[in-house]
Amino acid sequence: MDSVSNTTRRASSARTIPPVTPLNTLVIDVGGTNLKVLAQGATDRIKIKSGKHLTPQDMISKVTAAAKDEGWQWNRVSIGFPAPVVGGRILTDPSNLGEGWRGVDLPEAFGCPVRIINDAAMQALGSWHGGRMMFLGLGTGLGAAYVEAGRVEPVELGHMPWDDTHTYEDLAGKKGLKKLGFDAWKAHIWAVIERLTESIDPDYFVLGGGNVKKLDELPPRCERGDNRNAFAGGFRLWDDGTAEEG
């Protein structure tokens, strides 16, 4: 009787063990015009309007509602954000979004683990395919990141002085393109690549961002990036521990 009873108890206990839940990542690429969202295993991203009045609460509610409408499920989140991020915390409110981002507790807001990184760094991580890579995002400003051995380091290159009166971003960003004209802007991009080659000497550069499409040819060692690589970078954040969890 005891043997049968023990067997029954063991079988009953085994049936109560919960199944292992697969880890599934939701990636959010935050931009000043749109939020771009993709869940692991899905094929088509969602685009949601953002803008200068978007707060963290707005983002969370809009992303959650849209993702649930798609039937997506997730238990962790990766975010690429257009501002400096240190230790899983946003340091400043970006100029192209609303207020309230600095220091916001995103894991508490989403109710699951969150890893957040600068948006250029997330796209850089997704663009990396070995070796030592320098990423430059030619967009409204100038995003930059360096990747080696699968580890990404954001580089606040845009705000560094280029000369006595200009930063890198002043000439390589959207304002520089408008002020200088295309030919002079393009020449400046070549000069930035040359200076970084002399100082850092990466194996290759990846040029991303919306304005890279204006370049019909690229400087030596350069590859054309793809904004969709940001999603690959968001998934990689959990694969190799390149960013801190919030």
C-alpha positions, 0 to 999 in steps of 0.5 A: 500500500505504501509503495502504491501511495508513494508512486501516486504522490510522485506522479501527482507532484510531477503533474503540478510542475509548470511548463517552461515558458519560452523567453520572447522579446519585444523590441521597440525602436524609439524615433522622433517620428515613429515607434517601430515595434517587432516581437520575436518570431513575427515578420512584420513590424508595427509603426506608431506615431511618436512626436514631440509630445510623446511621454513614457506612459504614452509609449507604453500604452500605445505599444502594448495595445498595438502589440496585443492587437497583433496577438503578440506575447512577450516577457522581456523588452528591448528598447533603442532610445535616442538619448544617452543611456547608462545602467539601464537609465535614460539620462536626459529627455530627448528634444524630439519627444515629450517630457518624463523620460529621465530616470523612468522605471521602465521594468516597473512600467512594462511589468517585465525585464527591460534592457534599454540602450542608445538607438544607434548602439542597438542598430550597431549591434544588429549590424555587426558581423565580426571584427571591429566595427564603427557605426555612424547613424546619419540622421537628424543628428549623428549617432555613433557606436563601436562594436568589438567581440559582440560588445557594443559601446555607445560613442557620443561622437556627435557632440564632440568638437570638430573645429573651434566652432562646430561639432561633428553633428553640426556638419554631418547631421541634417542641419549640416546637410541643409546648411552646407549643401549636398556636395560639402556635406558628403565631403564632410562625411568622407572627412569624418571617416578618414579622421576615425580611421586614423584614430580608431582604425576599425576593420569596417564602418557601417553607415546607417540612418535615414540620410545614408540613402542619399549617398550613391557611393561610400568611403573606403571600408564602409558598408550601407546599413539598414534600419531593420538591423535595430531589431536584430540588435534588440534581440542580441541584447539578451543573447550576449549580455551587451547591455544592462538589464533595467 
